[in-house]
Amino acid sequence: MVADSNCPECDAALDTADLKERPPVKAPWHFWLMVIAAVGYLAWRLVEALIWAIANWL
């Protein structure tokens, strides 16, 4: 289908009344759980790196 709602092959008018705007798909809850887990892991690794740096350089 092209922008003017006609068939690109036969140029017949197409009925677009049944095409509805779909709401955006939300990310599932377990995706956000993994994001939180990854952020927590990286934050802990940063804390460990800072502790190691302070212990070895001071």
Contacts in CASP RR format, 6 or more apart in sequence:
PFRMAT RR
TARGET T0000
AUTHOR 0000-0000-0000
METHOD contacts of the structure
MODEL  1
MVADSNCPECDAALDTADLKERPPVKAPWHFWLMVIAAVGYLAWRLVEAL
IWAIANWL
1 7 0 8 1.000
1 8 0 8 1.000
1 14 0 8 1.000
1 16 0 8 1.000
2 8 0 8 1.000
5 13 0 8 1.000
5 14 0 8 1.000
5 16 0 8 1.000
6 12 0 8 1.000
6 13 0 8 1.000
6 14 0 8 1.000
7 13 0 8 1.000
7 14 0 8 1.000
END
